Amino acid sequence: MSKRTIVTFVMLLLVIGCGKNQQAEIKIGGIFPLTGSAATFGKSSQQGMQMAVDAFNAEGGILIDGQKKLVKAVFDDTEGKPEQATNVCRKQIDQDGVVAIVGAVMSKNSLAIAPIAQGKQIPMISSASTNPEVTQKGDYIFRVCFIDPFQGTVMADYAVKNLQVQRAAILYDNGNDYNKGLANFFEQRFRELGGTIVAKEAFTDEDKTVDFRAQLTNIKAAQPEFLYLPNYYTASATILVQARELGLNVPAGGGDGWDSPKLVEIGGEAVEGGVFSNHFSREEPREKVQNFIQQYQQRYGTEPDALASLAYDAAYVMLLAIKQAKSTDGAKIRDQLKDIDLQGVTGNISFDEERNPIKSAAILQIQNGQQKYLTTIYPE
């Protein structure tokens, strides 16, 4: 046998071997902000999703057409930017060959990639995008988090009924769908409950804006009893630092965008007493929650946040649907997703006609630099 023949034969074996490896693998995409101002969300999401993937692989993988296949997670960074999210979404579908997508984090990114997934008939579950329009992009689009109409209502209810305030102010990023949605739903519910919005101030692009003093000065002059900040953790913490410097010391609250250790790291004493709505509490005694926390701590050396638990649930639900479909066909996976009904780390997960879960929200408060559970508010 000539040297050229041997080389050709070896290359053929490698190609065949690679083909077998590819056939024995199911790829699902994870699309998260691994860098940028929401990077802690992306890191937690990646870690939570990987735990779900590893759990399925530990059980031997998923049976597809009579063959056990292991799952591989393909992660890409959105940088928190819609244009980058669309790039990596197309890359995962067209080049990596993913059969499903978990993500994105941040509503503006999910709104960007949902039409792509829908057009390619690739099932997608957003772990943490709460804008109601996300799942309206098509019947292949799901989510495991509650949505903004509920979240904004929850904080308005808490402010009026628990804190007994009647005058509120809102300061939000008007260039972000998530922030705008929460601001509007909070305002609507607060007014329905007899409260008055004494000031509603806006800024554009919380990734770049660092000085909020002009808006805060206007808010202070309106004499609110409560300050609602439906922004992500970096902006919310910075706003509260500047608010306290200006003597605006009223109670403050926000949404799940506050859920990061960076909130306290950036805000320090200024964020003490702040309350926010979230998807789960680490203090919940349910066995599934405590087991997840313990495993996450052992693996990563830190406690999971809501983003980690949501990504775990989203990936687990997607993989369960693939397992039940016994297929990587998008339509078959989608149909199985519609019938999912299970208790996840973040609560019960089953989908309504809009492919949204019906879930409760936890109210957490920053006390001595730590998140403390206050109460749970259920849908009416």
Secondary structure, 3 states (H helix, E strand, C coil): CCHHHHHHHHHHHHHHHHHHHHHCEEEEEEEECCCCCCHHHHHHHHHHHHHHHHHHHHCCCEEECCEEEEEEEEEEECCCCHHHHHHHHHHHHHHHCCCEEEECECHHHHHHHHHHHHHHCCCEEECECCCCCCHHHCCCEEECCCCHHHHHHHHHHHHHHHCCCCEEEEEEECCCHHHHHHHHHHHHHHHHCCCEEEEEEEECCCCCCCCCHHHHHHHHHCCCCEEECCCCHHHHHHHHHHHHHCCCCCCEEECHHHCCHHHHHHHHHHHCCCEEEECCCCCCCCHHHHHHHHHHHHHHCCCCCHHHHHHHHHHHHHHHHHHHHCCCCHHHHHHHHHCCEEEECCEEEEECCCCCECCCEEEEEEECCEEEEEEEECCC
